[in-house]
Structures are given as structure tokens and as C-alpha cells.
Amino acid sequence: MTDHDPGCERCEELLQGYLDRDLAADEVVVAEGHLDGCDYCRRRYRFEERLRRYIRVSASERIPAGLRQKLSELRDERPASSSS
């Protein structure tokens, strides 16, 4: 489809809401109908879906225990506050 295709423009408007599962039923029908028939918009949808998944996984990765301990020690160091 072209950049000026009204179906693509409407799908673009609905895409984030569709990914968030935050559309009204009639908007879901419009988005899914367009995605079923438009390779370009379907690729954009898949990209956005993979990007969101990557961000979720990346944000939930645990810091290794040794690094966490070192960061904690650095945070607790108070150069000006030691009075010994």
C-alpha cells in the first residue's frame, strides 16, 4: 500500500491501541481487517509487537548479585560523612 492509502493511515492511528488491547470492538474489526490484507502494515505490527516484547524482557532482567552488591556498596559510601 502507499503512504497515502486511507486504510493504512487509519491502521496507523489504531495500531498502538490495538497492541495495547485498548480498542472498541468496531475498531478491532477495522484494524484486523486491514492487517489481514496489507503486508506493509502487518510487518509494522509485527515489528512493534517484537519491540514491545524485547523491552519487557530487557526491563525484567535481573542484575547479577555481585554487581548489585558493588552498586550497593558504592551507594552507601559517603566521602564527606566519615568522621573517624
PyMOL Python script that loads the backbone (N, CA, C, O; Angstrom):
from pymol import cmd

cmd.read_pdbstr("""\
ATOM      1  N   MET A   1       0.843  -1.188   0.000  1.00  0.00           N
ATOM      2  CA  MET A   1       0.000   0.000   0.000  1.00  0.00           C
ATOM      3  C   MET A   1       0.885   1.247   0.000  1.00  0.00           C
ATOM      4  O   MET A   1       2.074   1.185   0.313  1.00  0.00           O
ATOM      5  N   THR A   2       0.292   2.350  -0.349  1.00  0.00           N
ATOM      6  CA  THR A   2       1.051   3.592  -0.432  1.00  0.00           C
ATOM      7  C   THR A   2       0.946   4.364   0.872  1.00  0.00           C
ATOM      8  O   THR A   2       0.117   4.057   1.729  1.00  0.00           O
ATOM      9  N   ASP A   3       1.802   5.374   1.008  1.00  0.00           N
ATOM     10  CA  ASP A   3       1.777   6.212   2.211  1.00  0.00           C
ATOM     11  C   ASP A   3       0.469   6.964   2.355  1.00  0.00           C
ATOM     12  O   ASP A   3       0.115   7.374   3.460  1.00  0.00           O
ATOM     13  N   HIS A   4      -0.264   7.156   1.251  1.00  0.00           N
ATOM     14  CA  HIS A   4      -1.478   7.955   1.298  1.00  0.00           C
ATOM     15  C   HIS A   4      -2.743   7.111   1.311  1.00  0.00           C
ATOM     16  O   HIS A   4      -3.848   7.647   1.216  1.00  0.00           O
ATOM     17  N   ASP A   5      -2.595   5.820   1.426  1.00  0.00           N
ATOM     18  CA  ASP A   5      -3.754   4.931   1.470  1.00  0.00           C
ATOM     19  C   ASP A   5      -4.540   5.208   2.752  1.00  0.00           C
ATOM     20  O   ASP A   5      -3.984   5.101   3.845  1.00  0.00           O
ATOM     21  N   PRO A   6      -5.815   5.559   2.638  1.00  0.00           N
ATOM     22  CA  PRO A   6      -6.600   5.855   3.840  1.00  0.00           C
ATOM     23  C   PRO A   6      -6.680   4.668   4.797  1.00  0.00           C
ATOM     24  O   PRO A   6      -6.738   4.862   6.012  1.00  0.00           O
ATOM     25  N   GLY A   7      -6.683   3.445   4.273  1.00  0.00           N
ATOM     26  CA  GLY A   7      -6.697   2.271   5.146  1.00  0.00           C
ATOM     27  C   GLY A   7      -5.436   2.167   5.974  1.00  0.00           C
ATOM     28  O   GLY A   7      -5.489   1.829   7.156  1.00  0.00           O
ATOM     29  N   CYS A   8      -4.298   2.457   5.359  1.00  0.00           N
ATOM     30  CA  CYS A   8      -3.023   2.435   6.082  1.00  0.00           C
ATOM     31  C   CYS A   8      -2.976   3.552   7.120  1.00  0.00           C
ATOM     32  O   CYS A   8      -2.495   3.357   8.236  1.00  0.00           O
ATOM     33  N   GLU A   9      -3.477   4.714   6.740  1.00  0.00           N
ATOM     34  CA  GLU A   9      -3.489   5.827   7.690  1.00  0.00           C
ATOM     35  C   GLU A   9      -4.351   5.498   8.901  1.00  0.00           C
ATOM     36  O   GLU A   9      -3.970   5.780  10.037  1.00  0.00           O
ATOM     37  N   ARG A  10      -5.506   4.906   8.657  1.00  0.00           N
ATOM     38  CA  ARG A  10      -6.409   4.541   9.767  1.00  0.00           C
ATOM     39  C   ARG A  10      -5.766   3.449  10.619  1.00  0.00           C
ATOM     40  O   ARG A  10      -5.845   3.492  11.846  1.00  0.00           O
ATOM     41  N   CYS A  11      -5.137   2.482   9.983  1.00  0.00           N
ATOM     42  CA  CYS A  11      -4.464   1.413  10.724  1.00  0.00           C
ATOM     43  C   CYS A  11      -3.348   1.995  11.586  1.00  0.00           C
ATOM     44  O   CYS A  11      -3.161   1.578  12.729  1.00  0.00           O
ATOM     45  N   GLU A  12      -2.622   2.939  11.050  1.00  0.00           N
ATOM     46  CA  GLU A  12      -1.559   3.620  11.808  1.00  0.00           C
ATOM     47  C   GLU A  12      -2.139   4.280  13.063  1.00  0.00           C
ATOM     48  O   GLU A  12      -1.544   4.213  14.138  1.00  0.00           O
ATOM     49  N   GLU A  13      -3.283   4.905  12.919  1.00  0.00           N
ATOM     50  CA  GLU A  13      -3.934   5.554  14.059  1.00  0.00           C
ATOM     51  C   GLU A  13      -4.360   4.538  15.120  1.00  0.00           C
ATOM     52  O   GLU A  13      -4.336   4.834  16.315  1.00  0.00           O
ATOM     53  N   LEU A  14      -4.744   3.353  14.684  1.00  0.00           N
ATOM     54  CA  LEU A  14      -5.257   2.341  15.598  1.00  0.00           C
ATOM     55  C   LEU A  14      -4.189   1.407  16.161  1.00  0.00           C
ATOM     56  O   LEU A  14      -4.447   0.689  17.127  1.00  0.00           O
ATOM     57  N   LEU A  15      -3.006   1.408  15.576  1.00  0.00           N
ATOM     58  CA  LEU A  15      -2.007   0.392  15.874  1.00  0.00           C
ATOM     59  C   LEU A  15      -1.634   0.308  17.355  1.00  0.00           C
ATOM     60  O   LEU A  15      -1.633  -0.785  17.920  1.00  0.00           O
ATOM     61  N   GLN A  16      -1.323   1.420  17.986  1.00  0.00           N
ATOM     62  CA  GLN A  16      -0.909   1.369  19.392  1.00  0.00           C
ATOM     63  C   GLN A  16      -2.047   0.888  20.290  1.00  0.00           C
ATOM     64  O   GLN A  16      -1.830   0.099  21.208  1.00  0.00           O
ATOM     65  N   GLY A  17      -3.242   1.362  20.022  1.00  0.00           N
ATOM     66  CA  GLY A  17      -4.392   0.887  20.784  1.00  0.00           C
ATOM     67  C   GLY A  17      -4.651  -0.588  20.570  1.00  0.00           C
ATOM     68  O   GLY A  17      -5.047  -1.296  21.496  1.00  0.00           O
ATOM     69  N   TYR A  18      -4.429  -1.054  19.352  1.00  0.00           N
ATOM     70  CA  TYR A  18      -4.598  -2.473  19.046  1.00  0.00           C
ATOM     71  C   TYR A  18      -3.567  -3.298  19.815  1.00  0.00           C
ATOM     72  O   TYR A  18      -3.901  -4.333  20.391  1.00  0.00           O
ATOM     73  N   LEU A  19      -2.324  -2.843  19.825  1.00  0.00           N
ATOM     74  CA  LEU A  19      -1.280  -3.535  20.569  1.00  0.00           C
ATOM     75  C   LEU A  19      -1.561  -3.532  22.068  1.00  0.00           C
ATOM     76  O   LEU A  19      -1.236  -4.491  22.768  1.00  0.00           O
ATOM     77  N   ASP A  20      -2.160  -2.463  22.554  1.00  0.00           N
ATOM     78  CA  ASP A  20      -2.497  -2.345  23.977  1.00  0.00           C
ATOM     79  C   ASP A  20      -3.790  -3.063  24.339  1.00  0.00           C
ATOM     80  O   ASP A  20      -4.158  -3.136  25.512  1.00  0.00           O
ATOM     81  N   ARG A  21      -4.483  -3.595  23.324  1.00  0.00           N
ATOM     82  CA  ARG A  21      -5.803  -4.230  23.520  1.00  0.00           C
ATOM     83  C   ARG A  21      -6.774  -3.235  24.143  1.00  0.00           C
ATOM     84  O   ARG A  21      -7.523  -3.545  25.069  1.00  0.00           O
ATOM     85  N   ASP A  22      -6.726  -2.025  23.589  1.00  0.00           N
ATOM     86  CA  ASP A  22      -7.485  -0.923  24.163  1.00  0.00           C
ATOM     87  C   ASP A  22      -8.435  -0.287  23.145  1.00  0.00           C
ATOM     88  O   ASP A  22      -8.760   0.894  23.262  1.00  0.00           O
ATOM     89  N   LEU A  23      -8.882  -1.054  22.152  1.00  0.00           N
ATOM     90  CA  LEU A  23      -9.772  -0.517  21.127  1.00  0.00           C
ATOM     91  C   LEU A  23     -11.199  -0.997  21.353  1.00  0.00           C
ATOM     92  O   LEU A  23     -11.438  -2.037  21.967  1.00  0.00           O
ATOM     93  N   ALA A  24     -12.122  -0.222  20.847  1.00  0.00           N
ATOM     94  CA  ALA A  24     -13.519  -0.654  20.820  1.00  0.00           C
ATOM     95  C   ALA A  24     -13.640  -1.800  19.817  1.00  0.00           C
ATOM     96  O   ALA A  24     -12.799  -1.954  18.931  1.00  0.00           O
ATOM     97  N   ALA A  25     -14.689  -2.599  19.966  1.00  0.00           N
ATOM     98  CA  ALA A  25     -14.869  -3.773  19.112  1.00  0.00           C
ATOM     99  C   ALA A  25     -14.872  -3.417  17.626  1.00  0.00           C
ATOM    100  O   ALA A  25     -14.289  -4.143  16.820  1.00  0.00           O
ATOM    101  N   ASP A  26     -15.521  -2.309  17.250  1.00  0.00           N
ATOM    102  CA  ASP A  26     -15.572  -1.934  15.836  1.00  0.00           C
ATOM    103  C   ASP A  26     -14.195  -1.506  15.323  1.00  0.00           C
ATOM    104  O   ASP A  26     -13.881  -1.711  14.151  1.00  0.00           O
ATOM    105  N   GLU A  27     -13.378  -0.917  16.190  1.00  0.00           N
ATOM    106  CA  GLU A  27     -12.020  -0.532  15.787  1.00  0.00           C
ATOM    107  C   GLU A  27     -11.134  -1.765  15.615  1.00  0.00           C
ATOM    108  O   GLU A  27     -10.277  -1.795  14.732  1.00  0.00           O
ATOM    109  N   VAL A  28     -11.337  -2.779  16.452  1.00  0.00           N
ATOM    110  CA  VAL A  28     -10.590  -4.026  16.319  1.00  0.00           C
ATOM    111  C   VAL A  28     -10.888  -4.657  14.962  1.00  0.00           C
ATOM    112  O   VAL A  28      -9.979  -5.148  14.292  1.00  0.00           O
ATOM    113  N   VAL A  29     -12.154  -4.646  14.557  1.00  0.00           N
ATOM    114  CA  VAL A  29     -12.542  -5.210  13.260  1.00  0.00           C
ATOM    115  C   VAL A  29     -11.841  -4.466  12.130  1.00  0.00           C
ATOM    116  O   VAL A  29     -11.344  -5.089  11.192  1.00  0.00           O
ATOM    117  N   VAL A  30     -11.798  -3.138  12.214  1.00  0.00           N
ATOM    118  CA  VAL A  30     -11.134  -2.329  11.188  1.00  0.00           C
ATOM    119  C   VAL A  30      -9.641  -2.654  11.146  1.00  0.00           C
ATOM    120  O   VAL A  30      -9.084  -2.895  10.075  1.00  0.00           O
ATOM    121  N   ALA A  31      -8.999  -2.658  12.313  1.00  0.00           N
ATOM    122  CA  ALA A  31      -7.550  -2.915  12.372  1.00  0.00           C
ATOM    123  C   ALA A  31      -7.219  -4.314  11.859  1.00  0.00           C
ATOM    124  O   ALA A  31      -6.317  -4.476  11.038  1.00  0.00           O
ATOM    125  N   GLU A  32      -7.938  -5.315  12.335  1.00  0.00           N
ATOM    126  CA  GLU A  32      -7.646  -6.687  11.916  1.00  0.00           C
ATOM    127  C   GLU A  32      -7.941  -6.900  10.438  1.00  0.00           C
ATOM    128  O   GLU A  32      -7.207  -7.604   9.744  1.00  0.00           O
ATOM    129  N   GLY A  33      -9.017  -6.290   9.963  1.00  0.00           N
ATOM    130  CA  GLY A  33      -9.333  -6.407   8.542  1.00  0.00           C
ATOM    131  C   GLY A  33      -8.238  -5.829   7.676  1.00  0.00           C
ATOM    132  O   GLY A  33      -7.873  -6.408   6.653  1.00  0.00           O
ATOM    133  N   HIS A  34      -7.714  -4.689   8.082  1.00  0.00           N
ATOM    134  CA  HIS A  34      -6.644  -4.068   7.305  1.00  0.00           C
ATOM    135  C   HIS A  34      -5.355  -4.874   7.418  1.00  0.00           C
ATOM    136  O   HIS A  34      -4.680  -5.103   6.414  1.00  0.00           O
ATOM    137  N   LEU A  35      -5.007  -5.306   8.623  1.00  0.00           N
ATOM    138  CA  LEU A  35      -3.783  -6.079   8.815  1.00  0.00           C
ATOM    139  C   LEU A  35      -3.815  -7.393   8.032  1.00  0.00           C
ATOM    140  O   LEU A  35      -2.781  -7.859   7.554  1.00  0.00           O
ATOM    141  N   ASP A  36      -4.988  -7.979   7.905  1.00  0.00           N
ATOM    142  CA  ASP A  36      -5.123  -9.225   7.134  1.00  0.00           C
ATOM    143  C   ASP A  36      -4.799  -9.019   5.656  1.00  0.00           C
ATOM    144  O   ASP A  36      -4.319  -9.933   4.985  1.00  0.00           O
ATOM    145  N   GLY A  37      -5.064  -7.812   5.154  1.00  0.00           N
ATOM    146  CA  GLY A  37      -4.890  -7.588   3.724  1.00  0.00           C
ATOM    147  C   GLY A  37      -3.718  -6.709   3.326  1.00  0.00           C
ATOM    148  O   GLY A  37      -3.484  -6.502   2.135  1.00  0.00           O
ATOM    149  N   CYS A  38      -2.983  -6.190   4.286  1.00  0.00           N
ATOM    150  CA  CYS A  38      -1.904  -5.248   3.959  1.00  0.00           C
ATOM    151  C   CYS A  38      -0.580  -5.752   4.529  1.00  0.00           C
ATOM    152  O   CYS A  38      -0.368  -5.729   5.742  1.00  0.00           O
ATOM    153  N   ASP A  39       0.292  -6.200   3.660  1.00  0.00           N
ATOM    154  CA  ASP A  39       1.579  -6.739   4.079  1.00  0.00           C
ATOM    155  C   ASP A  39       2.424  -5.687   4.801  1.00  0.00           C
ATOM    156  O   ASP A  39       3.078  -5.990   5.799  1.00  0.00           O
ATOM    157  N   TYR A  40       2.410  -4.457   4.298  1.00  0.00           N
ATOM    158  CA  TYR A  40       3.214  -3.383   4.903  1.00  0.00           C
ATOM    159  C   TYR A  40       2.791  -3.144   6.352  1.00  0.00           C
ATOM    160  O   TYR A  40       3.632  -3.120   7.251  1.00  0.00           O
ATOM    161  N   CYS A  41       1.500  -2.969   6.575  1.00  0.00           N
ATOM    162  CA  CYS A  41       1.017  -2.693   7.931  1.00  0.00           C
ATOM    163  C   CYS A  41       1.189  -3.907   8.836  1.00  0.00           C
ATOM    164  O   CYS A  41       1.457  -3.757  10.028  1.00  0.00           O
ATOM    165  N   ARG A  42       1.038  -5.093   8.288  1.00  0.00           N
ATOM    166  CA  ARG A  42       1.249  -6.312   9.065  1.00  0.00           C
ATOM    167  C   ARG A  42       2.704  -6.403   9.525  1.00  0.00           C
ATOM    168  O   ARG A  42       2.966  -6.804  10.659  1.00  0.00           O
ATOM    169  N   ARG A  43       3.652  -6.037   8.661  1.00  0.00           N
ATOM    170  CA  ARG A  43       5.070  -6.017   9.056  1.00  0.00           C
ATOM    171  C   ARG A  43       5.315  -4.975  10.146  1.00  0.00           C
ATOM    172  O   ARG A  43       6.075  -5.223  11.082  1.00  0.00           O
ATOM    173  N   ARG A  44       4.683  -3.828  10.028  1.00  0.00           N
ATOM    174  CA  ARG A  44       4.829  -2.790  11.067  1.00  0.00           C
ATOM    175  C   ARG A  44       4.273  -3.283  12.396  1.00  0.00           C
ATOM    176  O   ARG A  44       4.874  -3.063  13.448  1.00  0.00           O
ATOM    177  N   TYR A  45       3.117  -3.955  12.344  1.00  0.00           N
ATOM    178  CA  TYR A  45       2.516  -4.505  13.554  1.00  0.00           C
ATOM    179  C   TYR A  45       3.465  -5.517  14.201  1.00  0.00           C
ATOM    180  O   TYR A  45       3.694  -5.467  15.410  1.00  0.00           O
ATOM    181  N   ARG A  46       4.012  -6.427  13.408  1.00  0.00           N
ATOM    182  CA  ARG A  46       4.927  -7.440  13.946  1.00  0.00           C
ATOM    183  C   ARG A  46       6.174  -6.810  14.542  1.00  0.00           C
ATOM    184  O   ARG A  46       6.666  -7.260  15.577  1.00  0.00           O
ATOM    185  N   PHE A  47       6.692  -5.762  13.891  1.00  0.00           N
ATOM    186  CA  PHE A  47       7.858  -5.062  14.416  1.00  0.00           C
ATOM    187  C   PHE A  47       7.536  -4.453  15.777  1.00  0.00           C
ATOM    188  O   PHE A  47       8.292  -4.625  16.733  1.00  0.00           O
ATOM    189  N   GLU A  48       6.418  -3.745  15.860  1.00  0.00           N
ATOM    190  CA  GLU A  48       6.020  -3.113  17.123  1.00  0.00           C
ATOM    191  C   GLU A  48       5.802  -4.158  18.210  1.00  0.00           C
ATOM    192  O   GLU A  48       6.168  -3.938  19.364  1.00  0.00           O
ATOM    193  N   GLU A  49       5.212  -5.284  17.853  1.00  0.00           N
ATOM    194  CA  GLU A  49       4.972  -6.353  18.810  1.00  0.00           C
ATOM    195  C   GLU A  49       6.290  -6.923  19.329  1.00  0.00           C
ATOM    196  O   GLU A  49       6.440  -7.137  20.532  1.00  0.00           O
ATOM    197  N   ARG A  50       7.245  -7.171  18.430  1.00  0.00           N
ATOM    198  CA  ARG A  50       8.562  -7.683  18.838  1.00  0.00           C
ATOM    199  C   ARG A  50       9.315  -6.656  19.677  1.00  0.00           C
ATOM    200  O   ARG A  50       9.978  -7.017  20.650  1.00  0.00           O
ATOM    201  N   LEU A  51       9.219  -5.387  19.312  1.00  0.00           N
ATOM    202  CA  LEU A  51       9.880  -4.334  20.075  1.00  0.00           C
ATOM    203  C   LEU A  51       9.341  -4.277  21.496  1.00  0.00           C
ATOM    204  O   LEU A  51      10.115  -4.181  22.449  1.00  0.00           O
ATOM    205  N   ARG A  52       8.035  -4.334  21.648  1.00  0.00           N
ATOM    206  CA  ARG A  52       7.432  -4.329  22.983  1.00  0.00           C
ATOM    207  C   ARG A  52       7.886  -5.538  23.795  1.00  0.00           C
ATOM    208  O   ARG A  52       8.192  -5.411  24.980  1.00  0.00           O
ATOM    209  N   ARG A  53       7.932  -6.703  23.166  1.00  0.00           N
ATOM    210  CA  ARG A  53       8.363  -7.918  23.863  1.00  0.00           C
ATOM    211  C   ARG A  53       9.816  -7.775  24.307  1.00  0.00           C
ATOM    212  O   ARG A  53      10.162  -8.136  25.432  1.00  0.00           O
ATOM    213  N   TYR A  54      10.664  -7.251  23.430  1.00  0.00           N
ATOM    214  CA  TYR A  54      12.071  -7.053  23.761  1.00  0.00           C
ATOM    215  C   TYR A  54      12.220  -6.105  24.953  1.00  0.00           C
ATOM    216  O   TYR A  54      13.004  -6.365  25.866  1.00  0.00           O
ATOM    217  N   ILE A  55      11.479  -5.031  24.939  1.00  0.00           N
ATOM    218  CA  ILE A  55      11.557  -4.055  26.032  1.00  0.00           C
ATOM    219  C   ILE A  55      11.093  -4.685  27.344  1.00  0.00           C
ATOM    220  O   ILE A  55      11.713  -4.473  28.386  1.00  0.00           O
ATOM    221  N   ARG A  56      10.000  -5.461  27.298  1.00  0.00           N
ATOM    222  CA  ARG A  56       9.517  -6.131  28.505  1.00  0.00           C
ATOM    223  C   ARG A  56      10.571  -7.080  29.066  1.00  0.00           C
ATOM    224  O   ARG A  56      10.824  -7.088  30.271  1.00  0.00           O
ATOM    225  N   VAL A  57      11.180  -7.870  28.204  1.00  0.00           N
ATOM    226  CA  VAL A  57      12.190  -8.834  28.650  1.00  0.00           C
ATOM    227  C   VAL A  57      13.421  -8.097  29.170  1.00  0.00           C
ATOM    228  O   VAL A  57      13.963  -8.454  30.216  1.00  0.00           O
ATOM    229  N   SER A  58      13.858  -7.083  28.455  1.00  0.00           N
ATOM    230  CA  SER A  58      15.058  -6.340  28.859  1.00  0.00           C
ATOM    231  C   SER A  58      14.855  -5.640  30.196  1.00  0.00           C
ATOM    232  O   SER A  58      15.765  -5.587  31.023  1.00  0.00           O
ATOM    233  N   ALA A  59      13.681  -5.116  30.399  1.00  0.00           N
ATOM    234  CA  ALA A  59      13.398  -4.389  31.636  1.00  0.00           C
ATOM    235  C   ALA A  59      13.267  -5.322  32.828  1.00  0.00           C
ATOM    236  O   ALA A  59      13.368  -4.878  33.972  1.00  0.00           O
ATOM    237  N   SER A  60      13.045  -6.599  32.581  1.00  0.00           N
ATOM    238  CA  SER A  60      12.843  -7.522  33.696  1.00  0.00           C
ATOM    239  C   SER A  60      14.074  -8.380  33.994  1.00  0.00           C
ATOM    240  O   SER A  60      14.030  -9.225  34.888  1.00  0.00           O
ATOM    241  N   GLU A  61      15.156  -8.177  33.268  1.00  0.00           N
ATOM    242  CA  GLU A  61      16.366  -8.955  33.533  1.00  0.00           C
ATOM    243  C   GLU A  61      16.947  -8.563  34.889  1.00  0.00           C
ATOM    244  O   GLU A  61      16.974  -7.387  35.251  1.00  0.00           O
ATOM    245  N   ARG A  62      17.400  -9.543  35.614  1.00  0.00           N
ATOM    246  CA  ARG A  62      17.973  -9.328  36.945  1.00  0.00           C
ATOM    247  C   ARG A  62      19.441  -8.915  36.856  1.00  0.00           C
ATOM    248  O   ARG A  62      20.178  -9.364  35.979  1.00  0.00           O
ATOM    249  N   ILE A  63      19.840  -8.064  37.770  1.00  0.00           N
ATOM    250  CA  ILE A  63      21.246  -7.668  37.889  1.00  0.00           C
ATOM    251  C   ILE A  63      21.974  -8.793  38.616  1.00  0.00           C
ATOM    252  O   ILE A  63      21.469  -9.295  39.620  1.00  0.00           O
ATOM    253  N   PRO A  64      23.140  -9.201  38.139  1.00  0.00           N
ATOM    254  CA  PRO A  64      23.893 -10.237  38.852  1.00  0.00           C
ATOM    255  C   PRO A  64      24.164  -9.820  40.302  1.00  0.00           C
ATOM    256  O   PRO A  64      24.404  -8.645  40.580  1.00  0.00           O
ATOM    257  N   ALA A  65      24.124 -10.783  41.218  1.00  0.00           N
ATOM    258  CA  ALA A  65      24.257 -10.499  42.652  1.00  0.00           C
ATOM    259  C   ALA A  65      25.541  -9.729  42.972  1.00  0.00           C
ATOM    260  O   ALA A  65      25.515  -8.785  43.761  1.00  0.00           O
ATOM    261  N   GLY A  66      26.663 -10.128  42.363  1.00  0.00           N
ATOM    262  CA  GLY A  66      27.929  -9.439  42.635  1.00  0.00           C
ATOM    263  C   GLY A  66      27.893  -7.975  42.229  1.00  0.00           C
ATOM    264  O   GLY A  66      28.406  -7.115  42.945  1.00  0.00           O
ATOM    265  N   LEU A  67      27.296  -7.696  41.096  1.00  0.00           N
ATOM    266  CA  LEU A  67      27.179  -6.309  40.643  1.00  0.00           C
ATOM    267  C   LEU A  67      26.237  -5.535  41.553  1.00  0.00           C
ATOM    268  O   LEU A  67      26.501  -4.379  41.885  1.00  0.00           O
ATOM    269  N   ARG A  68      25.159  -6.155  41.953  1.00  0.00           N
ATOM    270  CA  ARG A  68      24.208  -5.496  42.857  1.00  0.00           C
ATOM    271  C   ARG A  68      24.900  -5.117  44.164  1.00  0.00           C
ATOM    272  O   ARG A  68      24.692  -4.018  44.680  1.00  0.00           O
ATOM    273  N   GLN A  69      25.723  -6.021  44.703  1.00  0.00           N
ATOM    274  CA  GLN A  69      26.439  -5.755  45.949  1.00  0.00           C
ATOM    275  C   GLN A  69      27.412  -4.585  45.772  1.00  0.00           C
ATOM    276  O   GLN A  69      27.487  -3.704  46.629  1.00  0.00           O
ATOM    277  N   LYS A  70      28.149  -4.577  44.670  1.00  0.00           N
ATOM    278  CA  LYS A  70      29.092  -3.484  44.422  1.00  0.00           C
ATOM    279  C   LYS A  70      28.373  -2.153  44.297  1.00  0.00           C
ATOM    280  O   LYS A  70      28.834  -1.147  44.836  1.00  0.00           O
ATOM    281  N   LEU A  71      27.255  -2.135  43.595  1.00  0.00           N
ATOM    282  CA  LEU A  71      26.489  -0.897  43.457  1.00  0.00           C
ATOM    283  C   LEU A  71      25.954  -0.435  44.805  1.00  0.00           C
ATOM    284  O   LEU A  71      25.933   0.762  45.092  1.00  0.00           O
ATOM    285  N   SER A  72      25.528  -1.368  45.618  1.00  0.00           N
ATOM    286  CA  SER A  72      25.042  -1.034  46.954  1.00  0.00           C
ATOM    287  C   SER A  72      26.157  -0.429  47.803  1.00  0.00           C
ATOM    288  O   SER A  72      25.949   0.557  48.510  1.00  0.00           O
ATOM    289  N   GLU A  73      27.341  -1.032  47.721  1.00  0.00           N
ATOM    290  CA  GLU A  73      28.484  -0.507  48.480  1.00  0.00           C
ATOM    291  C   GLU A  73      28.852   0.894  48.011  1.00  0.00           C
ATOM    292  O   GLU A  73      29.144   1.763  48.833  1.00  0.00           O
ATOM    293  N   LEU A  74      28.842   1.124  46.704  1.00  0.00           N
ATOM    294  CA  LEU A  74      29.153   2.455  46.176  1.00  0.00           C
ATOM    295  C   LEU A  74      28.118   3.475  46.626  1.00  0.00           C
ATOM    296  O   LEU A  74      28.454   4.611  46.957  1.00  0.00           O
ATOM    297  N   ARG A  75      26.869   3.062  46.633  1.00  0.00           N
ATOM    298  CA  ARG A  75      25.807   3.970  47.055  1.00  0.00           C
ATOM    299  C   ARG A  75      25.947   4.338  48.528  1.00  0.00           C
ATOM    300  O   ARG A  75      25.678   5.472  48.926  1.00  0.00           O
ATOM    301  N   ASP A  76      26.369   3.366  49.331  1.00  0.00           N
ATOM    302  CA  ASP A  76      26.467   3.588  50.774  1.00  0.00           C
ATOM    303  C   ASP A  76      27.707   4.360  51.184  1.00  0.00           C
ATOM    304  O   ASP A  76      27.756   4.885  52.296  1.00  0.00           O
ATOM    305  N   GLU A  77      28.701   4.444  50.329  1.00  0.00           N
ATOM    306  CA  GLU A  77      29.900   5.214  50.654  1.00  0.00           C
ATOM    307  C   GLU A  77      29.561   6.693  50.735  1.00  0.00           C
ATOM    308  O   GLU A  77      28.906   7.235  49.845  1.00  0.00           O
ATOM    309  N   ARG A  78      30.003   7.338  51.788  1.00  0.00           N
ATOM    310  CA  ARG A  78      29.747   8.753  51.975  1.00  0.00           C
ATOM    311  C   ARG A  78      31.092   9.453  52.231  1.00  0.00           C
ATOM    312  O   ARG A  78      31.518   9.546  53.382  1.00  0.00           O
ATOM    313  N   PRO A  79      31.762   9.943  51.189  1.00  0.00           N
ATOM    314  CA  PRO A  79      33.101  10.516  51.357  1.00  0.00           C
ATOM    315  C   PRO A  79      33.163  11.637  52.393  1.00  0.00           C
ATOM    316  O   PRO A  79      34.121  11.696  53.163  1.00  0.00           O
ATOM    317  N   ALA A  80      32.190  12.509  52.432  1.00  0.00           N
ATOM    318  CA  ALA A  80      32.242  13.649  53.336  1.00  0.00           C
ATOM    319  C   ALA A  80      31.676  13.328  54.701  1.00  0.00           C
ATOM    320  O   ALA A  80      31.844  14.128  55.622  1.00  0.00           O
ATOM    321  N   SER A  81      31.015  12.199  54.878  1.00  0.00           N
ATOM    322  CA  SER A  81      30.330  11.951  56.121  1.00  0.00           C
ATOM    323  C   SER A  81      31.124  11.098  57.098  1.00  0.00           C
ATOM    324  O   SER A  81      30.679  10.927  58.234  1.00  0.00           O
ATOM    325  N   SER A  82      32.283  10.550  56.715  1.00  0.00           N
ATOM    326  CA  SER A  82      33.035   9.724  57.668  1.00  0.00           C
ATOM    327  C   SER A  82      33.746  10.639  58.666  1.00  0.00           C
ATOM    328  O   SER A  82      34.499  11.535  58.285  1.00  0.00           O
ATOM    329  N   SER A  83      33.492  10.392  59.935  1.00  0.00           N
ATOM    330  CA  SER A  83      34.034  11.269  60.984  1.00  0.00           C
ATOM    331  C   SER A  83      35.096  10.571  61.824  1.00  0.00           C
ATOM    332  O   SER A  83      35.391  11.046  62.921  1.00  0.00           O
ATOM    333  N   SER A  84      35.692   9.456  61.362  1.00  0.00           N
ATOM    334  CA  SER A  84      36.703   8.754  62.148  1.00  0.00           C
ATOM    335  C   SER A  84      38.041   9.377  62.035  1.00  0.00           C
ATOM    336  O   SER A  84      38.999   8.898  62.641  1.00  0.00           O
TER     337      SER A  84
END
""", "prot")
cmd.dss("prot")
cmd.show_as("cartoon", "prot")
cmd.util.cbc("prot")
cmd.orient("prot")
